[in-house]
Amino acid sequence: MTAKTTHIESTFMPSGTIKAVTLASLVMVTCGAIAQSYPLKPVRLVVPFGGGGAGVDAVARGTAQALSELWNQPVIVDNRPGASGIIAADLVAKSSADGYVLLFAEAPLLSVHPLVFPKLPYDAVRDFAPISSLAFIKQGLAVSASLPVKNVREFLEYARTKPGILNYGSYGTASGPHLAMELFKRNTGIEVLHVPYKSPAAVVTDLMSGVLHSVIMGSSGNLVGASAQGRVRLLAVEGPKRSEVFPDVPTFEEAGLSGIRAPVWFGIVAPAATPRPIVERISRDLIRITATAFFREKIIGAGREPGGSTPEAFAILIRETTALWAPIVKAANITLE
């Protein structure tokens, strides 16, 4: 009876409904087939930074190399620096949504810029499809070796005796180090002056010379070298566990401070309308790549720690990072034009 009833129902199903169901099924099958054969031509990875060096560009190029080998297709790194990454993001947002133009994105580009720029040529949420995280940077509190402090407690005590006299560096307004130190200031009550620079290398150079007193920044090659030379002291790192780059440095929690979270990450996004099967295919491949010894060597060597996530998990990370920095940006009145 059940089978007969179903036959009768299907017999009298409106023709429009039948066509819609058939079309939807055809689209699903077609997208799945495209994802299985993807990529059929070179893929362009747009990077919002200049080329060269052992930092962010090394992560992007390591990712491109690994994907090229896995896909047996060239993955071309297209460096598009300028306008705090907006040029690169806008290019990808307006590209064909077919999986052949991807954006190598950093946390500020997707989670902070919407908070500090009054107007962007794209919507950081609606115009991109998150694919996967790639790498994370544990930011740490570093001080010049010229300061008479050896740990976080001593630094706070020293800073409180010199309110508004000590300074801290960043590589630009609304950068990771700027936001991280504003969070640190809010949580500890100290007052240190912000000195923006144009690059991490310039920050570390002045930190080593004593021109700068402190910084919260990621474990870049410059900071690793300066710490090894004893010219800067790394007092603590953020996160629930110690950094793989600085395993002997305590976390902020271990140093007696809670609530110091300053996530810096990199990941891959695509134009928003990219077919879901292609997004999921790229995500699976990136998760596979980030787990390899090759990728870990590339990332750790660049002062980064590997990621790898589903599109859903990466979307959550982007939202959570925005929610973390929104009150800091508002309280410090941080804006960019």
C-alpha positions as semicolon CSV with decimal commas, in nm:
position;residue;x (nm);y (nm);z (nm)
1;M;0,000;0,000;0,000
2;T;0,278;0,238;0,090
3;A;0,455;0,183;-0,241
4;K;0,127;0,227;-0,431
5;T;0,048;0,551;-0,246
6;T;0,392;0,685;-0,325
7;H;0,341;0,599;-0,694
8;I;0,007;0,781;-0,697
9;E;0,163;1,087;-0,524
10;S;0,445;1,097;-0,776
11;T;0,199;1,061;-1,061
12;F;0,018;1,376;-0,953
13;M;0,331;1,576;-0,852
14;P;0,323;1,914;-1,028
15;S;0,547;1,919;-1,333
16;G;0,722;2,232;-1,205
17;T;0,820;2,052;-0,885
18;I;0,953;1,756;-1,081
19;K;1,165;1,990;-1,295
20;A;1,298;2,171;-0,988
21;V;1,394;1,847;-0,815
22;T;1,556;1,715;-1,131
23;L;1,750;2,039;-1,181
24;A;1,870;2,044;-0,819
25;S;1,986;1,684;-0,846
26;L;2,164;1,759;-1,172
27;V;2,341;2,059;-1,016
28;M;2,455;1,851;-0,718
29;V;2,590;1,577;-0,941
30;T;2,764;1,828;-1,168
31;C;2,926;2,017;-0,876
32;G;3,042;1,690;-0,724
33;A;3,199;1,584;-1,051
34;I;3,370;1,921;-1,088
35;A;3,511;1,897;-0,736
36;Q;3,648;1,546;-0,804
37;S;3,833;1,664;-1,115
38;Y;3,939;2,000;-0,967
39;P;4,174;2,162;-1,050
40;L;4,194;2,131;-1,426
41;K;4,419;2,436;-1,472
42;P;4,660;2,652;-1,267
43;V;4,527;2,807;-0,947
44;R;4,617;3,160;-0,838
45;L;4,686;3,226;-0,469
46;V;4,663;3,601;-0,407
47;V;4,882;3,716;-0,117
48;P;4,832;4,066;0,033
49;F;5,203;4,110;0,112
50;G;5,522;4,167;-0,078
51;G;5,732;3,870;-0,185
52;G;6,043;3,735;-0,020
53;G;6,159;3,671;0,334
54;A;6,104;3,393;0,584
55;G;5,779;3,526;0,727
56;V;5,427;3,534;0,589
57;D;5,532;3,498;0,227
58;A;5,719;3,179;0,317
59;V;5,396;3,032;0,458
60;A;5,209;3,124;0,141
61;R;5,476;2,979;-0,085
62;G;5,505;2,663;0,124
63;T;5,129;2,618;0,092
64;A;5,138;2,679;-0,284
65;Q;5,422;2,430;-0,330
66;A;5,244;2,160;-0,133
67;L;4,915;2,211;-0,320
68;S;5,096;2,208;-0,655
69;E;5,249;1,870;-0,576
70;L;4,921;1,729;-0,448
71;W;4,710;1,854;-0,739
72;N;4,969;1,814;-1,011
73;Q;4,881;2,166;-1,123
74;P;5,072;2,493;-1,072
75;V;4,957;2,707;-0,780
76;I;5,087;3,053;-0,861
77;V;5,160;3,297;-0,579
78;D;5,039;3,642;-0,682
79;N;5,176;3,904;-0,440
80;R;4,944;4,206;-0,428
81;P;5,065;4,430;-0,143
82;G;4,916;4,768;-0,063
83;A;4,631;4,938;0,123
84;S;4,662;4,707;0,425
85;G;4,564;4,407;0,212
86;I;4,246;4,564;0,077
87;I;4,372;4,557;-0,283
88;A;4,425;4,181;-0,272
89;A;4,099;4,109;-0,091
90;D;3,894;4,320;-0,332
91;L;4,053;4,146;-0,630
92;V;3,955;3,802;-0,500
93;A;3,608;3,910;-0,386
94;K;3,532;4,020;-0,741
95;S;3,695;3,719;-0,915
96;S;3,513;3,427;-1,074
97;A;3,378;3,194;-0,808
98;D;3,520;2,876;-0,957
99;G;3,801;2,790;-0,715
100;Y;4,082;2,913;-0,939
101;V;4,146;3,239;-0,750
102;L;4,203;3,208;-0,376
103;L;4,302;3,458;-0,108
104;F;4,575;3,397;0,148
105;A;4,415;3,592;0,433
106;E;4,541;3,703;0,772
107;A;4,334;3,768;1,083
108;P;4,327;4,151;1,062
109;L;4,214;4,144;0,700
110;L;3,895;3,950;0,775
111;S;3,833;4,019;1,145
112;V;3,976;4,365;1,223
113;H;3,946;4,572;0,905
114;P;3,564;4,568;0,919
115;L;3,598;4,725;1,265
116;V;3,849;4,999;1,188
117;F;3,780;5,104;0,829
118;P;3,464;5,315;0,785
119;K;3,414;5,172;0,436
120;L;3,554;4,875;0,246
121;P;3,495;4,786;-0,122
122;Y;3,374;4,441;-0,014
123;D;3,196;4,276;0,275
124;A;3,440;4,060;0,473
125;V;3,163;3,817;0,572
126;R;2,929;3,801;0,272
127;D;3,187;3,818;-0,007
128;F;3,415;3,531;0,099
129;A;3,378;3,158;0,157
130;P;3,608;3,039;0,440
131;I;3,802;2,727;0,343
132;S;4,061;2,642;0,607
133;S;4,302;2,790;0,858
134;L;4,667;2,737;0,769
135;A;4,891;2,862;1,046
136;F;4,887;3,035;1,382
137;I;5,125;3,275;1,550
138;K;5,157;3,280;1,926
139;Q;5,221;3,639;2,022
140;G;5,453;3,700;2,314
141;L;5,551;3,986;2,542
142;A;5,911;4,081;2,472
143;V;6,114;4,357;2,636
144;S;6,448;4,518;2,566
145;A;6,735;4,357;2,756
146;S;6,810;4,708;2,883
147;L;6,505;4,697;3,110
148;P;6,570;4,567;3,464
149;V;6,298;4,301;3,445
150;K;6,316;3,924;3,409
151;N;5,949;3,820;3,414
152;V;5,595;3,951;3,368
153;R;5,546;4,043;3,733
154;E;5,862;4,253;3,737
155;F;5,765;4,422;3,411
156;L;5,425;4,522;3,549
157;E;5,579;4,654;3,870
158;Y;5,835;4,854;3,672
159;A;5,574;4,993;3,430
160;R;5,353;5,109;3,718
161;T;5,637;5,316;3,856
162;K;5,674;5,491;3,518
163;P;5,321;5,554;3,388
164;G;5,322;5,703;3,040
165;I;5,702;5,686;3,013
166;L;5,760;5,336;2,882
167;N;5,662;5,262;2,523
168;Y;5,571;4,967;2,303
169;G;5,609;4,907;1,933
170;S;5,386;4,764;1,662
171;Y;5,406;4,736;1,286
172;G;5,115;4,970;1,230
173;T;4,787;5,091;1,372
174;A;4,534;4,807;1,416
175;S;4,807;4,546;1,359
176;G;4,824;4,236;1,577
177;P;5,087;4,382;1,813
178;H;4,889;4,705;1,854
179;L;4,564;4,528;1,946
180;A;4,742;4,277;2,169
181;M;4,912;4,544;2,378
182;E;4,589;4,743;2,408
183;L;4,428;4,426;2,546
184;F;4,725;4,378;2,779
185;K;4,696;4,738;2,900
186;R;4,324;4,700;2,966
187;N;4,373;4,380;3,164
188;T;4,669;4,499;3,372
189;G;4,604;4,872;3,413
190;I;4,950;4,983;3,296
191;E;5,003;5,283;3,070
192;V;5,260;5,252;2,791
193;L;5,284;5,463;2,476
194;H;5,224;5,324;2,129
195;V;5,499;5,371;1,866
196;P;5,391;5,236;1,524
197;Y;5,654;5,112;1,277
198;K;5,633;4,997;0,916
199;S;5,769;4,645;0,962
200;P;5,840;4,376;1,226
201;A;6,212;4,400;1,148
202;A;6,217;4,770;1,239
203;V;6,035;4,696;1,566
204;V;6,287;4,430;1,668
205;T;6,584;4,649;1,570
206;D;6,474;4,930;1,802
207;L;6,379;4,683;2,073
208;M;6,732;4,544;2,066
209;S;6,884;4,893;2,085
210;G;6,662;5,001;2,374
211;V;6,480;5,272;2,179
212;L;6,168;5,058;2,226
213;H;6,095;4,915;2,568
214;S;5,841;4,644;2,488
215;V;5,628;4,474;2,228
216;I;5,373;4,197;2,199
217;M;5,430;4,029;1,866
218;G;5,456;3,695;1,694
219;S;5,768;3,481;1,694
220;S;5,912;3,612;1,368
221;G;6,259;3,519;1,256
222;N;6,383;3,858;1,373
223;L;6,252;3,806;1,726
224;V;6,384;3,451;1,742
225;G;6,733;3,571;1,649
226;A;6,728;3,866;1,890
227;S;6,613;3,642;2,174
228;A;6,886;3,387;2,101
229;Q;7,143;3,667;2,116
230;G;7,014;3,781;2,454
231;R;6,931;4,128;2,325
232;V;6,560;4,095;2,403
233;R;6,381;3,897;2,672
234;L;6,064;3,707;2,590
235;L;5,861;3,705;2,912
236;A;5,541;3,517;2,817
237;V;5,336;3,388;2,524
238;E;4,961;3,376;2,475
239;G;4,755;3,061;2,433
240;P;4,661;2,758;2,640
241;K;4,998;2,592;2,589
242;R;5,358;2,696;2,535
243;S;5,493;2,789;2,195
244;E;5,671;2,522;1,995
245;V;5,913;2,794;1,888
246;F;5,985;2,907;2,248
247;P;5,914;2,599;2,462
248;D;6,096;2,741;2,767
249;V;5,885;3,058;2,782
250;P;5,576;3,042;3,010
251;T;5,226;3,126;2,895
252;F;5,054;3,435;3,033
253;E;4,840;3,202;3,245
254;E;5,151;3,043;3,392
255;A;5,288;3,393;3,457
256;G;4,977;3,479;3,659
257;L;4,768;3,665;3,400
258;S;4,438;3,540;3,263
259;G;4,240;3,667;2,966
260;I;4,538;3,752;2,744
261;R;4,426;3,613;2,409
262;A;4,575;3,763;2,096
263;P;4,515;3,519;1,811
264;V;4,698;3,578;1,486
265;W;4,627;3,333;1,208
266;F;4,643;3,281;0,835
267;G;4,398;3,093;0,619
268;I;4,250;3,050;0,273
269;V;3,920;3,193;0,152
270;A;3,751;3,198;-0,189
271;P;3,487;3,418;-0,353
272;A;3,156;3,365;-0,173
273;A;2,972;3,185;-0,455
274;T;3,239;2,918;-0,502
275;P;3,059;2,578;-0,525
276;R;3,050;2,407;-0,190
277;P;3,200;2,079;-0,316
278;I;3,507;2,270;-0,438
279;V;3,540;2,455;-0,106
280;E;3,522;2,124;0,080
281;R;3,770;1,961;-0,158
282;I;4,027;2,237;-0,102
283;S;3,967;2,226;0,273
284;R;4,029;1,851;0,291
285;D;4,350;1,891;0,092
286;L;4,472;2,175;0,315
287;I;4,403;1,972;0,629
288;R;4,602;1,688;0,474
289;I;4,889;1,922;0,385
290;T;4,912;2,096;0,722
291;A;4,957;1,759;0,891
292;T;5,265;1,670;0,685
293;A;5,623;1,691;0,807
294;F;5,706;1,910;0,506
295;F;5,451;2,171;0,603
296;R;5,538;2,166;0,971
297;E;5,903;2,222;0,887
298;K;5,815;2,515;0,663
299;I;5,581;2,670;0,919
300;I;5,785;2,617;1,235
301;G;6,092;2,738;1,053
302;A;5,908;3,061;0,979
303;G;5,805;3,105;1,343
304;R;5,453;2,976;1,286
305;E;5,252;2,679;1,407
306;P;5,041;2,475;1,163
307;G;4,663;2,487;1,146
308;G;4,416;2,308;0,919
309;S;4,037;2,316;0,969
310;T;3,699;2,259;0,811
311;P;3,523;2,553;0,644
312;E;3,277;2,562;0,934
313;A;3,552;2,575;1,197
314;F;3,738;2,847;1,008
315;A;3,421;3,056;0,980
316;I;3,377;3,029;1,357
317;L;3,739;3,135;1,413
318;I;3,687;3,445;1,197
319;R;3,372;3,542;1,388
320;E;3,528;3,480;1,729
321;T;3,833;3,690;1,640
322;T;3,609;3,979;1,534
323;A;3,412;3,950;1,859
324;L;3,735;3,950;2,062
325;W;3,876;4,267;1,907
326;A;3,555;4,470;1,874
327;P;3,553;4,604;2,233
328;I;3,930;4,671;2,223
329;V;3,899;4,870;1,901
330;K;3,607;5,068;2,043
331;A;3,770;5,140;2,380
332;A;4,099;5,253;2,222
333;N;3,917;5,444;1,943
334;I;4,127;5,274;1,675
335;T;4,038;5,382;1,322
336;L;4,200;5,377;0,979
337;E;4,119;5,568;0,662
